[in-house]
Amino acid sequence: MATEIEELVPDIGDFSGVEVIEVLVSEGDSVQKEDSLVTLESDKATMEIPAAHAGVVKSVKVKVGDTIGEGDLLLTLEVDQEQEQAGVDPAVAPEAPRAEVADVPEVARAPSAPTVDTAGAPAVERLPGDKVQRHPPVRQAESDLPRGVPHASPSIRSFARELGVDLALVTGTGRKGRITRPDVQNYIKQVLQGDRSTPTAATAAALPAVPEIDFSQFGEVDIQPLNRIKRISGKHLTACWLNIPHVTQFDEADITGLEAFRQEQKAEAAAQDIKLTFMPFLMKACVACLQAMPVFNSSLSPDQQQLIYKRFYHIGVAVDTPDGLVVPVIRDVERKSIFELAADLAEVSARARQGKLTPADLQGGCFSISSLGGIGGTGFTPIVNAPEVAILGVSRAAMKPVWNGRKFKPRLMLPLSLSYDHRVIDGAQAARFTQMLATLLADIRRLLL
C-alpha cells in the first residue's frame, strides 16, 4: 500500500533564503534514496539536495528562482508502505548536501560588478543552472529615492555593507520589493557606468571599464563558459582585491632539518596509512605564530571600527581541483597531532577533488595557506581571503648556499609570501611574523617551548 511522504529541505548549515537554480525531477518521476531532487546556490556553494526516500514524485512544490531554507517543502513522494516498514524511516532527514565550491569564508563574499546585458546588446543564452539577471530601473532624481527601511535579508545587508552600497538607493525586484543580490550587483554596475551620482565605495574606486574586443577579427577563437567554481570564486577574489589594501612580505625559511625529520617519520606514518607531507608541520608553526601575534587571527567588524579576535585556530588550505581552487578549513589545528592533521588533510583534499565538500567544510577559517611548492616558483602574492586579514603563500624549496659566519653551506630554503590587510597589520608586524615562522621551521623543537 502506498503512502504520501513530504520531502523537506534538510539542515544546510548557516544558510537561509537559498535560491533554487535547478529542479531535477518532475511529477511522475521515480526516484531512489539519495537521488538529487533540486540544486541550490548560496553565496558560497552550489549544493544538491538528495531524496530521503525512494518513491514516485506526486507533486513538486518549488520552481527555479524560489528561495528556500531548512524545513521548507520541496515535493511529495508516493512511497511503498512495505518499503517503509522494511526500514525506511520517513522522519529521517537527508544527509547534509554536497557542495561544489567554497569561497571562502562567511563575511567575505562580496563579488565584483557582474557582466550584464547593455541596452541594445543581444541577450546571452542562459546556461543550465545560471541565475537570471534582473535589471532594476535607473532613477534619475533624488526625489525618486525610496524612504524607510529597505526590505533585505541579513546576508544581503552584509553584502551591501562590504561594497559600501546604501540599500535605500537600491530598487528591489524580489517579492514585495525585496532587495536581492542581483539588485545590488546591478546598482553597482549602473554606478560604474555613470548612471548614479550618489557617492559610494564603488564610485570612489572609479574603475575604468575594460574595452570590449572582438578577438575573432584577429583569428580563430573558441569561447568556453567559465565553470561555476571559477565564476563564484572569481567574484569573491575580485571583491577581496578591491576592498583590502594588500601588502606582501617576502622571506625565506631554512627547512633543512625539518625536511630530514619528515623523511625519518614517513615510514611510521605509512604504517598508519598516512601520507606525511610538509603541510601539517607548516600549519602547526603558523598556529604558534597566530597565538603569539593575535592580530593575525582577527577580523575587522562590519563597520570597520573594531577588531574581532578569535580564540580558535581553524586553518584554510587551498586545494587545486580539476574545476578550480577551493579552500576547505581544518579545524582546531592547535589540538591535533602532526599525524592527525595529515590524515585530515588527505581526507578533505580527496573530497574537494571529488566535488563532495559540504558548506560546513568551507566556513570558519582564521588564516589561509596556499602552497605552490609542488608545482614551482620562487614567490607570489596570494590574495587575502576576507574576512581573514592574512594569508601565507609558500613556493618550492630549493638548495642554496647560505653563509654561516665561517663558510657557505648548502641549505634547503623555503620561500614565504605573507599577504596581509594593511588596515589591520603594519609592515613591522608582518616582518616579525615571517621571522618567527622561519625560526620555528628551522627548528621545529621550538614548538615544544
C-alpha positions as CSV (number, residue, x, y, z in Angstrom):
1,M,0.0,0.0,0.0
2,A,1.4,3.4,-1.0
3,T,1.6,6.4,1.3
4,E,2.4,10.1,0.6
5,I,5.6,11.5,2.1
6,E,6.8,15.1,2.2
7,E,10.4,15.8,1.2
8,L,11.7,18.8,3.2
9,V,14.9,20.8,3.0
10,P,17.4,19.3,5.4
11,D,19.9,21.1,7.6
12,I,22.1,23.1,5.2
13,G,24.2,24.9,7.7
14,D,24.2,28.7,8.2
15,F,22.2,29.3,5.1
16,S,18.7,30.7,4.7
17,G,16.9,32.1,1.7
18,V,18.9,29.9,-0.7
19,E,17.9,30.1,-4.4
20,V,16.7,27.2,-6.4
21,I,18.7,27.1,-9.6
22,E,17.6,23.7,-10.9
23,V,14.7,21.3,-10.3
24,L,16.0,17.9,-11.2
25,V,12.7,15.9,-11.1
26,S,9.2,16.3,-12.2
27,E,5.8,14.8,-11.4
28,G,5.6,11.1,-12.2
29,D,9.4,10.5,-11.9
30,S,10.7,7.6,-9.9
31,V,13.5,8.4,-7.5
32,Q,15.7,6.3,-5.4
33,K,17.0,7.3,-1.9
34,E,20.0,9.7,-2.3
35,D,18.9,10.8,-5.8
36,S,19.3,14.5,-6.3
37,L,16.0,16.5,-6.3
38,V,17.0,20.1,-6.6
39,T,20.1,22.2,-6.9
40,L,20.5,25.3,-4.6
41,E,23.0,28.1,-4.9
42,S,24.1,30.1,-1.9
43,D,26.7,32.9,-1.7
44,K,29.4,30.3,-1.2
45,A,28.4,27.0,-2.6
46,T,26.2,25.1,-5.1
47,M,24.6,22.1,-3.4
48,E,22.3,19.3,-4.4
49,I,19.5,18.2,-2.1
50,P,19.2,14.3,-2.0
51,A,16.0,12.4,-1.5
52,A,15.5,10.9,1.9
53,H,13.1,8.2,0.5
54,A,12.5,6.2,-2.7
55,G,9.2,6.6,-4.5
56,V,7.3,8.4,-7.2
57,V,7.1,12.1,-7.4
58,K,3.4,13.2,-6.9
59,S,3.9,17.0,-6.8
60,V,6.7,19.5,-7.0
61,K,6.3,22.5,-4.7
62,V,9.3,24.6,-5.8
63,K,10.5,26.1,-9.0
64,V,13.6,27.7,-10.4
65,G,14.1,31.2,-8.8
66,D,12.4,30.3,-5.5
67,T,14.3,31.0,-2.3
68,I,14.0,28.3,0.4
69,G,15.5,27.3,3.8
70,E,15.7,24.4,6.2
71,G,12.3,22.7,6.7
72,D,10.6,24.1,3.6
73,L,8.6,21.6,1.5
74,L,10.3,20.5,-1.8
75,L,7.9,17.9,-3.1
76,T,5.7,15.0,-2.1
77,L,6.5,11.4,-2.8
78,E,4.3,8.3,-3.1
79,V,6.2,5.7,-1.1
80,D,5.5,2.0,-1.0
81,Q,4.4,1.3,2.6
82,E,6.1,-2.1,2.6
83,Q,9.4,-0.5,1.9
84,E,8.9,2.0,4.7
85,Q,8.1,-0.9,7.1
86,A,11.2,-2.7,5.9
87,G,13.4,0.0,7.3
88,V,13.0,3.4,5.6
89,D,12.1,5.9,8.2
90,P,10.0,8.8,6.8
91,A,11.3,11.0,9.6
92,V,14.9,10.7,8.7
93,A,16.3,13.8,7.2
94,P,18.7,13.6,4.3
95,E,22.4,14.0,4.7
96,A,23.9,17.4,4.5
97,P,24.0,18.4,0.8
98,R,27.2,18.2,-1.1
99,A,28.8,21.5,-2.2
100,E,30.6,22.1,-5.5
101,V,32.6,25.1,-4.2
102,A,33.6,27.2,-1.4
103,D,34.6,30.5,-1.4
104,V,35.5,31.3,1.3
105,P,34.6,32.3,4.5
106,E,31.5,33.7,5.9
107,V,31.7,37.5,5.8
108,A,33.7,37.9,2.6
109,R,31.5,37.1,-0.3
110,A,31.3,40.5,-2.0
111,P,31.6,39.9,-5.7
112,S,32.7,42.4,-8.3
113,A,30.2,44.0,-10.5
114,P,28.7,41.3,-12.8
115,T,28.6,41.5,-16.5
116,V,25.1,42.4,-17.6
117,D,23.4,43.0,-20.9
118,T,23.6,46.6,-22.0
119,A,20.9,48.3,-24.0
120,G,20.7,47.1,-27.5
121,A,23.0,44.1,-26.9
122,P,21.8,40.7,-27.8
123,A,20.7,38.6,-24.8
124,V,23.2,35.9,-23.9
125,E,21.7,32.4,-23.8
126,R,21.4,31.3,-20.1
127,L,23.2,28.1,-19.3
128,P,21.5,25.5,-17.1
129,G,21.9,26.5,-13.5
130,D,22.8,30.1,-14.3
131,K,20.9,32.9,-12.4
132,V,18.5,35.1,-14.4
133,Q,19.9,38.6,-14.2
134,R,17.3,41.2,-13.2
135,H,17.6,44.8,-14.3
136,P,16.2,47.3,-11.8
137,P,15.1,50.7,-13.2
138,V,17.5,53.6,-13.0
139,R,16.2,56.5,-11.1
140,Q,17.4,59.9,-12.2
141,A,16.2,62.2,-9.4
142,E,16.9,62.2,-5.7
143,S,13.1,62.6,-5.1
144,D,12.6,59.2,-6.6
145,L,14.8,57.5,-3.9
146,P,12.8,55.2,-1.6
147,R,12.4,56.1,2.1
148,G,12.2,53.9,5.1
149,V,13.9,50.6,6.0
150,P,15.0,48.7,2.9
151,H,13.5,45.2,2.6
152,A,16.5,42.9,2.5
153,S,17.8,39.8,4.3
154,P,20.8,39.9,6.7
155,S,23.1,38.3,4.1
156,I,22.2,41.0,1.6
157,R,22.7,43.7,4.1
158,S,26.2,42.3,4.9
159,F,27.0,42.1,1.2
160,A,25.9,45.7,0.6
161,R,28.0,46.9,3.6
162,E,31.1,45.3,2.2
163,L,30.6,47.1,-1.1
164,G,29.6,50.4,0.6
165,V,26.2,50.4,-1.0
166,D,23.3,52.2,0.7
167,L,20.3,49.9,0.3
168,A,18.0,52.8,0.4
169,L,19.2,53.7,-3.1
170,V,18.6,50.2,-4.5
171,T,15.3,49.1,-6.1
172,G,14.2,45.6,-5.0
173,T,12.9,43.3,-7.7
174,G,12.1,40.4,-5.4
175,R,8.8,39.5,-3.8
176,K,7.1,42.6,-2.3
177,G,10.1,44.7,-3.3
178,R,12.6,42.6,-1.5
179,I,16.2,43.5,-2.4
180,T,18.2,40.6,-3.9
181,R,21.9,40.1,-4.6
182,P,21.4,40.8,-8.4
183,D,19.7,44.1,-7.4
184,V,22.8,45.2,-5.5
185,Q,25.1,44.0,-8.3
186,N,23.1,45.8,-11.0
187,Y,23.1,49.0,-8.9
188,I,27.0,48.9,-8.7
189,K,27.1,48.3,-12.5
190,Q,25.0,51.3,-13.1
191,V,27.1,53.4,-10.8
192,L,30.3,52.4,-12.6
193,Q,28.6,53.2,-15.9
194,G,27.8,56.7,-14.6
195,D,24.1,56.2,-14.2
196,R,24.2,57.3,-10.5
197,S,25.7,60.3,-8.9
198,T,25.4,59.2,-5.3
199,P,28.9,58.7,-3.8
200,T,29.6,55.2,-2.6
201,A,32.6,52.9,-2.2
202,A,32.0,51.7,-5.8
203,T,32.2,55.2,-7.2
204,A,35.2,56.1,-5.1
205,A,37.1,53.2,-6.8
206,A,36.4,54.9,-10.1
207,L,37.3,51.7,-12.0
208,P,37.7,52.3,-15.8
209,A,35.7,50.0,-18.0
210,V,37.7,47.2,-19.7
211,P,37.3,47.7,-23.5
212,E,35.3,45.0,-25.3
213,I,37.3,43.5,-28.1
214,D,36.1,41.1,-30.9
215,F,39.1,38.8,-30.9
216,S,37.7,36.9,-33.9
217,Q,38.9,39.7,-36.1
218,F,42.5,38.6,-35.4
219,G,42.0,34.9,-36.0
220,E,40.0,31.8,-34.9
221,V,38.7,31.8,-31.4
222,D,37.0,29.2,-29.2
223,I,34.6,30.5,-26.5
224,Q,34.1,28.3,-23.4
225,P,31.9,29.2,-20.4
226,L,33.6,29.5,-17.0
227,N,32.6,26.7,-14.7
228,R,30.6,27.5,-11.6
229,I,33.6,27.4,-9.2
230,K,35.6,29.9,-11.2
231,R,32.6,32.2,-11.6
232,I,31.8,32.3,-7.8
233,S,35.5,32.3,-6.6
234,G,36.3,35.0,-9.2
235,K,33.7,37.3,-7.8
236,H,35.0,36.7,-4.3
237,L,38.6,37.2,-5.2
238,T,37.8,40.5,-7.1
239,A,35.9,41.8,-4.0
240,C,38.8,40.9,-1.7
241,W,41.4,42.6,-4.0
242,L,39.3,45.8,-4.4
243,N,38.3,46.1,-0.7
244,I,41.6,45.1,1.0
245,P,44.8,47.2,0.8
246,H,47.2,44.4,0.2
247,V,50.9,44.3,1.1
248,T,53.1,41.2,0.7
249,Q,56.1,40.4,2.9
250,F,58.6,38.0,1.4
251,D,61.0,35.9,3.4
252,E,62.8,32.5,3.5
253,A,62.9,29.7,6.0
254,D,65.7,27.1,6.4
255,I,63.9,23.8,6.5
256,T,66.9,21.5,6.1
257,G,66.5,19.9,9.5
258,L,62.7,19.8,9.3
259,E,62.7,18.0,5.9
260,A,65.2,15.5,7.3
261,F,62.9,14.8,10.3
262,R,59.9,14.5,8.0
263,Q,61.7,11.9,5.9
264,E,62.5,9.9,9.0
265,Q,58.9,9.9,10.1
266,K,57.4,8.8,6.7
267,A,57.7,5.1,7.4
268,E,55.9,5.3,10.7
269,A,53.2,7.4,9.1
270,A,52.9,5.0,6.2
271,A,52.4,2.1,8.7
272,Q,49.3,4.0,9.8
273,D,48.2,4.6,6.2
274,I,49.0,8.3,6.4
275,K,50.9,10.3,3.8
276,L,53.1,12.7,5.7
277,T,53.6,15.9,3.8
278,F,55.2,19.2,4.8
279,M,51.8,21.0,5.3
280,P,51.0,19.7,8.8
281,F,54.3,21.0,10.1
282,L,53.7,24.4,8.5
283,M,50.1,24.5,9.9
284,K,51.4,23.9,13.5
285,A,54.1,26.5,13.1
286,C,51.5,29.1,11.8
287,V,49.2,28.4,14.7
288,A,52.1,29.1,17.1
289,C,52.7,32.5,15.3
290,L,48.9,33.3,15.5
291,Q,48.9,32.6,19.2
292,A,51.9,34.8,19.7
293,M,50.5,37.6,17.4
294,P,46.7,37.5,17.8
295,V,46.2,40.4,15.4
296,F,46.8,37.9,12.6
297,N,44.0,35.8,13.9
298,S,41.4,38.7,13.9
299,S,38.8,40.2,11.5
300,L,37.5,43.7,11.1
301,S,34.0,44.3,12.3
302,P,31.4,45.2,9.6
303,D,31.7,48.9,10.4
304,Q,35.5,48.6,10.3
305,Q,35.7,50.3,13.7
306,Q,36.6,47.2,15.8
307,L,38.8,44.1,15.7
308,I,37.3,40.7,16.4
309,Y,39.9,38.5,18.0
310,K,39.3,34.8,17.6
311,R,40.2,32.3,20.3
312,F,40.1,29.3,17.9
313,Y,42.5,28.3,15.2
314,H,41.0,27.0,12.1
315,I,43.3,27.0,9.0
316,G,42.1,27.1,5.4
317,V,44.2,25.2,3.0
318,A,43.9,26.0,-0.7
319,V,43.3,22.8,-2.8
320,D,43.7,22.7,-6.5
321,T,40.9,20.7,-8.1
322,P,40.0,19.9,-11.8
323,D,37.3,22.6,-11.6
324,G,39.3,25.3,-9.8
325,L,40.6,26.4,-6.4
326,V,38.7,25.7,-3.2
327,V,39.7,26.4,0.4
328,P,38.5,23.8,2.9
329,V,39.0,24.5,6.6
330,I,40.9,22.3,9.0
331,R,39.5,22.9,12.5
332,D,41.2,23.1,15.9
333,V,44.7,22.7,14.5
334,E,46.3,23.6,17.8
335,R,44.7,20.5,19.4
336,K,45.7,17.9,16.8
337,S,49.0,16.0,16.3
338,I,51.0,16.1,13.1
339,F,49.6,12.7,12.1
340,E,46.0,13.7,12.8
341,L,46.5,16.8,10.7
342,A,48.0,14.8,7.8
343,A,45.0,12.4,7.9
344,D,42.5,15.3,8.0
345,L,44.3,17.0,5.0
346,A,44.3,13.8,2.9
347,E,40.6,13.2,3.6
348,V,39.3,16.8,2.9
349,S,41.6,17.2,-0.1
350,A,40.1,14.0,-1.6
351,R,36.6,15.2,-1.1
352,A,37.5,18.5,-2.6
353,R,38.7,16.9,-5.8
354,Q,35.6,14.7,-6.0
355,G,33.3,17.8,-5.5
356,K,32.0,16.4,-2.2
357,L,32.7,19.2,0.2
358,T,29.8,20.4,2.3
359,P,29.2,24.1,3.2
360,A,30.5,23.4,6.7
361,D,33.8,22.4,5.2
362,L,34.3,25.9,3.8
363,Q,33.4,28.0,6.8
364,G,35.1,29.4,9.9
365,G,38.7,29.9,8.7
366,C,41.0,32.2,10.6
367,F,44.1,32.1,8.4
368,S,44.8,30.6,5.0
369,I,47.7,28.8,3.4
370,S,48.3,28.5,-0.3
371,S,51.1,26.2,-1.3
372,L,52.6,26.0,-4.8
373,G,55.6,24.1,-3.7
374,G,54.6,21.0,-5.6
375,I,54.5,23.0,-8.9
376,G,57.3,25.5,-8.7
377,G,58.1,29.2,-8.4
378,T,60.1,31.4,-6.1
379,G,57.3,33.7,-4.8
380,F,53.9,35.1,-5.5
381,T,51.3,37.5,-4.0
382,P,48.3,35.5,-2.6
383,I,45.0,37.4,-2.2
384,V,43.8,37.8,1.4
385,N,40.7,35.6,1.9
386,A,38.4,38.1,3.6
387,P,37.2,38.3,6.3
388,E,40.6,37.0,7.3
389,V,43.4,39.5,7.5
390,A,46.4,37.5,6.3
391,I,47.3,34.6,4.0
392,L,50.6,32.7,3.7
393,G,51.9,31.6,0.3
394,V,54.7,29.1,0.1
395,S,56.7,28.2,-3.1
396,R,59.1,25.4,-4.0
397,A,62.0,24.9,-1.6
398,A,65.5,24.9,-3.2
399,M,69.0,24.2,-2.1
400,K,71.0,27.4,-1.7
401,P,74.5,28.3,-0.4
402,V,74.0,30.1,3.0
403,W,76.8,31.8,4.9
404,N,77.0,30.6,8.5
405,G,79.7,33.1,9.6
406,R,82.6,31.0,8.5
407,K,81.7,29.4,5.2
408,F,78.9,28.8,2.8
409,K,76.8,25.6,3.4
410,P,74.0,24.1,1.3
411,R,70.7,24.6,3.0
412,L,67.1,23.8,1.9
413,M,65.4,27.2,1.8
414,L,61.6,27.7,1.6
415,P,60.2,30.9,0.1
416,L,57.5,32.6,2.2
417,S,55.0,35.1,0.9
418,L,52.7,36.7,3.5
419,S,50.0,38.9,2.2
420,Y,48.1,41.0,4.8
421,D,45.4,43.6,5.2
422,H,47.3,46.9,5.8
423,R,44.3,48.4,7.7
424,V,44.9,45.9,10.5
425,I,48.6,44.8,10.2
426,D,51.6,47.0,9.6
427,G,54.9,46.1,7.9
428,A,56.8,45.6,11.1
429,Q,54.3,43.1,12.5
430,A,54.4,41.2,9.2
431,A,58.2,41.1,9.2
432,R,58.1,39.7,12.8
433,F,55.5,37.1,11.8
434,T,57.6,35.7,9.0
435,Q,60.8,35.9,11.1
436,M,59.1,33.9,13.9
437,L,57.7,31.4,11.4
438,A,61.1,31.0,9.8
439,T,62.7,30.4,13.2
440,L,60.1,27.7,14.1
441,L,60.5,25.9,10.8
442,A,64.3,26.0,11.2
443,D,64.0,24.1,14.5
444,I,60.6,22.5,14.9
445,R,61.5,21.6,18.5
446,R,60.8,25.2,19.4
447,L,57.1,24.4,19.2
448,L,57.6,22.5,22.4
449,L,58.8,25.5,24.4
